[in-house]
């Protein structure tokens, strides 16, 4: 508790963190919290699973504790947290509620997601939430319709900022930024904040404090990175064999293409494995139900796209398996970060073809970890040397070529 109090936090928050078994701040929390308590703009880059959400929530709570009660008719949100996915917005709202409950504080928060009827959200806003988390399109629509007034906002958080400043979300994000006071505290948080993201944010954050932490050992120490070789058409068969050999207790499976998610789910189910899937076009309730089955352990396999690579904070994911290596190396980091969380270890597996093997090497060098070469032998995972691994690939390719010409 004292470790958090030494950062300048209110004793009530220190007691709440102690009750949540969070006695020692992480490195990103140690550095970010004092900056935000001084109401300075901040761009914080830190590995997944290092506590960035709490790093910005605690200063927001501190500000709410210090503020005087206002008449309900002027009680607009003090903090807006913009998230690229519904799953992340729900996760942030859940963590906000847990912190408020632990601190016995009447701090109201609300998640506003696409797919919910506007009338229901308009009604929910009548409770005057102090903190709102939501997806860009829905937040922009509600603000444009004047159901939300951002004129008294004190904290504007862009969680997973690199994705929020992509073409997909740029228009609603810029609209929301234009409606918030220029002097509110602007916060960007992500495992990866490239220079181009900082440039796009410059009109609203001209000179933020930049917190760019080096490796904290999550990617290199808490997570083992395995790479198997398979031709594209044989990847699902390889996936099934890896599952049979590694026997993951709770496994998140990624595919870059939406159409492959359903195919993979069907193939795994036909093999007798309990699995579910989520894709962006699913209804909100169906996505929520699938995640909860996975969270509770009744379904040990969840197949998805990069939709779930950010913000899906589920304990005890033992394995993450990628049926491809994403073109953007940052995307792999977010995928891998779904395991090895909260002080636990995990395994991130990539099933790669020849081109992806080359990208895997570059990704590992960039982010300071090592891909361990693996292959299957008699139903077991073995670890050949890199030379043996490459020789085996050459032999497989030669055998395939000979069969094609016979």
BELHU-V160408 format. One record per run of one state. SS is the DSSP state (2 for helix, 1 for strand, 0 for the rest). FROM is the first residue (numbers start at 1). TO is the last residue. Records with the same first field share a line. If there is no record, write none. Layout:
SS->FROM-TO, FROM-TO
//
This chain:
0->1-1, 6-10, 20-26, 38-41, 46-51, 67-71, 75-78, 84-85, 103-108, 113-117, 126-130, 145-154, 160-160, 165-169, 180-184, 191-194, 202-208, 213-217, 230-231, 247-250, 255-257, 271-274, 279-283, 297-300, 305-305, 309-318, 323-328, 337-345, 353-353, 368-370, 374-374, 378-379, 383-385, 406-406
2->2-5, 11-19, 27-37, 52-66, 72-74, 86-102, 118-125, 136-144, 161-164, 170-179, 195-201, 218-222, 232-246, 258-270, 284-296, 306-308, 329-336, 354-367, 386-405
1->42-45, 79-83, 109-112, 131-135, 155-159, 185-190, 209-212, 223-229, 251-254, 275-278, 301-304, 319-322, 346-352, 371-373, 375-377, 380-382
//
